[in-house]
Amino acid sequence: MSKVGQELTLLAQKILEAESGKKVQGNLLDKGKITASEDGVLHLNPETSDSSMVAEGALLAQLYPSLEKEGKAKLTAYLSSKDVARIKVGDSVRYTTTHDAKNQLFLDSTITSIDATASKTEKGNFFKIEAETNLTSEQAEKLRYGVEGRLQMITGKKSYLRYYLDQFLNKE
């Protein structure tokens, strides 16, 4: 009988130790959990995603707003310095995705900003331009962050006759 009592107290101690260990693990899990205050698309930082330990304050991920909720998209393109003189804020542009020829996405946008200074690259000087577009729910569903594409600019809307008349008469 005394042996059974000793085993019972030993088992009770093991149960208490296991429960306290479970609480400690739960607290560690809660401390390691990061929750966002709003919904969106999570983009992990590739520099830290493979690391088992990171420095305090290091960027782990970014939360991008959901395109379906926003209903807008910002397009960024780089234009060579020789072509930037022909465009201005408010000009129309058309963005076309290039990842799937059958299901291409076309977005008509307007230029919202043009950088004042060029960025130097290996291939020359380029100006960063940004355009904003409103998205339908179908477009927002197909579009993803980071998708590359082709941007076509519409620099003027004149007929050939009007263009040549303006050139002949020195009108803008």
C-alpha positions in Angstrom: 0.0 0.0 0.0 2.8 2.4 0.9 4.5 1.6 -2.5 1.3 2.5 -4.3 1.1 5.7 -2.4 4.7 6.6 -3.3 4.1 5.8 -7.0 1.0 7.9 -6.9 2.8 11.0 -5.4 5.7 10.4 -7.9 3.2 10.4 -10.8 1.4 13.5 -9.5 4.8 15.2 -9.4 5.5 14.2 -13.0 2.1 15.5 -14.1 2.8 18.9 -12.3 6.2 19.1 -14.0 4.7 18.3 -17.4 1.9 20.9 -16.9 4.4 23.6 -15.9 6.6 22.7 -18.9 3.6 23.0 -21.1 2.8 26.4 -19.7 6.4 27.6 -20.3 6.3 26.3 -23.9 3.0 28.0 -24.4 4.4 31.3 -23.1 7.4 31.0 -25.4 5.2 30.3 -28.3 3.0 33.3 -27.6 6.2 35.5 -27.4 7.4 34.2 -30.7 4.1 34.8 -32.5 3.6 38.0 -34.5 0.1 39.1 -35.4 -0.9 42.0 -37.7 -3.5 44.5 -36.9 -5.1 44.3 -40.3 -5.4 41.8 -43.2 -3.1 41.8 -46.2 -0.4 39.9 -48.1 2.7 38.9 -46.1 6.0 39.3 -47.9 8.9 37.7 -46.2 12.3 39.3 -46.3 14.6 36.9 -48.3 17.7 38.0 -46.3 16.2 36.8 -43.0 13.8 34.1 -44.0 16.4 31.3 -44.0 18.1 32.4 -40.7 17.4 30.6 -37.5 18.5 33.7 -35.5 18.2 37.4 -36.5 19.4 40.6 -34.8 16.9 42.5 -32.8 15.1 45.1 -34.9 15.8 43.3 -38.2 13.1 43.4 -40.9 11.5 40.0 -41.0 8.5 40.7 -43.2 6.3 43.4 -44.7 2.5 43.4 -44.8 1.1 44.7 -48.1 -2.5 45.8 -48.3 -4.9 43.4 -50.0 -5.5 44.5 -53.6 -9.1 43.3 -53.4 -9.8 45.7 -50.4 -7.8 48.6 -51.7 -9.2 48.6 -55.2 -6.1 50.5 -56.4 -2.6 49.6 -57.5 0.5 51.6 -57.9 2.7 50.8 -60.9 6.4 51.7 -60.9 8.6 51.9 -64.0 12.0 53.3 -64.9 12.2 55.5 -68.0 15.5 56.5 -69.8 16.6 60.1 -69.4 16.2 60.7 -73.1 12.5 59.8 -73.1 11.5 61.6 -69.8 11.2 65.0 -71.4 8.1 63.9 -73.5 6.0 62.9 -70.5 4.3 64.8 -67.7 2.2 64.0 -64.6 -1.4 63.1 -65.7 -0.4 61.3 -69.0 -2.0 58.0 -69.7 -0.1 54.7 -69.6 -1.1 51.1 -70.3 0.4 48.3 -68.2 0.4 44.8 -69.7 1.6 41.7 -67.7 4.1 39.5 -69.4 4.0 36.3 -67.3 1.2 34.5 -69.2 0.5 35.2 -72.9 -3.1 33.7 -72.8 -4.2 35.5 -69.6 -2.5 38.9 -70.0 -3.8 41.7 -67.8 -4.2 45.2 -69.2 -4.4 48.2 -66.8 -5.0 51.7 -68.0 -3.5 54.2 -65.6 -2.3 57.8 -65.2 1.1 59.0 -64.2 1.1 60.4 -60.6 4.7 61.2 -60.1 8.0 61.5 -61.9 11.3 61.7 -60.0 13.1 65.0 -60.2 16.5 63.3 -60.5 17.7 60.3 -62.4 18.9 57.1 -60.8 22.3 55.8 -62.1 22.5 52.2 -63.2 24.8 50.0 -65.2 22.6 50.6 -68.3 22.4 54.4 -67.9 20.4 57.0 -66.1 16.7 56.3 -65.5 13.9 58.3 -64.0 11.4 56.5 -61.7 7.8 57.1 -62.7 4.7 56.0 -60.7 1.2 55.5 -62.0 -1.9 54.7 -60.1 -4.9 52.7 -61.4 -8.3 51.6 -60.1 -8.8 47.9 -60.2 -11.9 45.8 -60.8 -12.4 42.8 -58.5 -11.4 40.5 -61.4 -8.2 42.5 -62.0 -7.4 42.6 -58.3 -7.8 38.8 -58.1 -5.4 38.2 -61.0 -2.8 40.8 -60.1 0.0 40.0 -57.6 2.6 42.1 -56.0 5.9 42.1 -57.8 4.5 41.1 -61.2 6.7 42.4 -64.0 5.2 43.8 -67.2 5.4 46.2 -70.1 4.4 49.9 -69.8 3.2 51.7 -72.9 2.9 55.5 -72.8 0.4 57.5 -74.7 2.1 60.9 -75.1 -0.6 62.6 -77.2 -3.9 62.0 -78.9 -3.7 63.7 -82.2 -4.6 62.5 -85.7 -1.8 62.3 -88.2 -3.3 65.3 -90.1 -3.5 67.4 -87.0 0.1 66.4 -86.0 1.5 67.5 -89.4 -0.5 70.7 -89.5 0.8 71.6 -86.1 4.3 70.8 -87.2 3.8 72.9 -90.3 2.3 75.9 -88.5 4.8 75.6 -85.5 2.0 75.0 -83.0 2.4 72.8 -79.9 
